[in-house]
Amino acid sequence: MTADVAPIFTTAPDAPVLARPAIDAKPLTPPAIAKQLGIKAEKVLTWIRAGELRAFNVATKQGGRPLWRVKLADLESFIAKRSTSPPRPKPARSRIPTDVIEFY
């Protein structure tokens, strides 16, 4: 009955294997993120508390101490949002002709 249905994802034998989607990736802890970025874990927790970095709480008690986890996709979007872009070129300044005398 379902023998003639083709699989959704097919790969050629010589095709590179792609990484799993971010939803299947193991969430990162604030200390792990801090270690990757070379900062203190408290800074990552500050970003989470301020709402700059999206995280979810995996603590067993709702009113207890939070145990934050961050999805890799959320971390990537946070880093992209905070990264700099090259400055825009300044417009060329208009020059005053040398043969014009201005009176104020």
C-alpha positions as CSV (number, residue, x, y, z in Angstrom):
1,M,0.0,0.0,0.0
2,T,2.8,2.5,0.9
3,A,5.6,0.8,-1.0
4,D,5.5,3.2,-3.9
5,V,5.8,6.3,-1.7
6,A,9.2,8.0,-2.1
7,P,11.0,9.3,1.0
8,I,10.8,13.0,1.6
9,F,14.6,13.5,1.9
10,T,16.8,11.7,-0.5
11,T,20.6,12.1,-0.8
12,A,22.9,11.0,-3.5
13,P,25.8,8.8,-2.4
14,D,28.4,11.6,-3.0
15,A,26.2,14.4,-1.5
16,P,27.5,15.9,1.8
17,V,25.5,15.0,4.9
18,L,23.8,18.1,6.3
19,A,23.6,18.9,10.0
20,R,20.3,18.1,11.8
21,P,17.8,21.0,12.1
22,A,18.2,23.3,15.1
23,I,15.0,21.9,16.6
24,D,16.7,18.6,17.2
25,A,20.0,20.1,18.5
26,K,20.7,19.9,22.2
27,P,19.9,23.3,23.9
28,L,22.9,25.2,25.3
29,T,23.3,26.3,28.9
30,P,24.4,29.8,29.8
31,P,27.8,28.6,31.0
32,A,28.4,26.8,27.7
33,I,27.4,29.9,25.8
34,A,29.7,32.0,27.9
35,K,32.6,29.6,27.3
36,Q,32.1,29.8,23.6
37,L,31.9,33.6,23.6
38,G,34.7,34.1,26.1
39,I,32.7,35.9,28.6
40,K,31.3,35.3,32.1
41,A,28.0,33.3,32.5
42,E,26.5,36.1,34.5
43,K,26.6,38.3,31.3
44,V,24.6,35.6,29.4
45,L,22.1,35.5,32.3
46,T,21.8,39.3,32.2
47,W,20.9,39.1,28.5
48,I,18.3,36.4,29.2
49,R,16.7,38.4,32.1
50,A,16.7,41.6,29.9
51,G,14.9,39.7,27.1
52,E,17.7,40.2,24.6
53,L,18.5,36.5,24.4
54,R,15.6,34.0,24.1
55,A,15.7,31.1,26.5
56,F,13.4,28.7,28.1
57,N,13.2,27.4,31.7
58,V,13.6,23.7,32.3
59,A,13.4,23.8,36.1
60,T,11.1,21.3,37.8
61,K,9.5,23.8,40.2
62,Q,7.8,26.8,38.6
63,G,8.6,29.3,41.3
64,G,12.1,28.0,42.0
65,R,15.5,28.9,40.7
66,P,15.3,28.9,36.8
67,L,17.4,26.5,34.8
68,W,17.8,28.3,31.4
69,R,18.4,26.6,28.1
70,V,19.0,28.4,24.8
71,K,18.2,27.0,21.3
72,L,21.1,27.2,18.8
73,A,18.9,29.1,16.4
74,D,18.1,31.7,19.1
75,L,21.8,32.2,19.9
76,E,22.6,32.6,16.2
77,S,19.9,35.2,15.7
78,F,21.1,37.0,18.9
79,I,24.7,37.1,17.6
80,A,23.5,38.3,14.1
81,K,21.4,41.0,15.7
82,R,24.4,42.3,17.8
83,S,27.0,42.1,15.0
84,T,28.2,45.2,13.3
85,S,27.9,46.0,9.6
86,P,30.4,48.0,7.6
87,P,29.7,51.8,7.8
88,R,27.8,53.4,5.0
89,P,30.0,55.5,2.6
90,K,29.7,59.2,3.3
91,P,28.2,61.3,0.5
92,A,30.6,63.4,-1.4
93,R,30.8,67.0,-0.2
94,S,29.8,69.7,-2.7
95,R,32.6,72.0,-3.5
96,I,32.2,75.8,-3.7
97,P,33.3,77.1,-7.1
98,T,36.5,79.2,-6.7
99,D,35.3,82.0,-9.0
100,V,32.1,82.7,-6.8
101,I,32.4,85.2,-4.0
102,E,29.9,84.8,-1.2
103,F,28.7,87.8,0.8
104,Y,27.0,87.2,4.1
